[in-house]
Amino acid sequence: MIRISAFSDEVSPVVEEQIAYLRRAGVKWMEVRFVDGRNITTLSEEEARALRRRLDEAGIGVSAVASPIGKYPVDAPFAFHFRVDMRQIQ
């Protein structure tokens, strides 16, 4: 089965506009990167859960979390890659 997914932050920085666009386009999967202008990795656990509820209500699943982890210079200290706190969005 093929599932169409989108980086919805390319439509708008506002998550409600992202959700509305995905619904109009019939896209049921979102690659989460920026939500209301903030990188997904900066959301608190409460904010992440609220996002999960909003997406569930809209019938949109998360196909991937597009994080900045690993997108640092290869010669940077390895510990630098672990400065971002990633939580599972459930």
C-alpha positions, 0 to 999 in steps of 0.5 A: 500500500502506498501512503502519501505523506507531506512536510506540511510546514511547507504550506504554513507555519501554523499547525491548524492551517497545515491540518486544514490543507492536508485534509483538503488535499486528502493527505492522511500522513504528516511528516512533522518538522515545524509546528506553529513555527517551532521545531518539533523537538522543542515541544514540551511533552504536554504540547506534543500530546496536544498535537497528537490529539489534534492530529487524531481528531483530524484523522492524520497520522505521523509518518515521520518526525523530521528532527535536526538530530544528526544534521551537524558537522561531521567533525563536531563533538559526538555529544553535540548530537544528543543535545536535542531531547526527543520524545515519542509522540503518542 
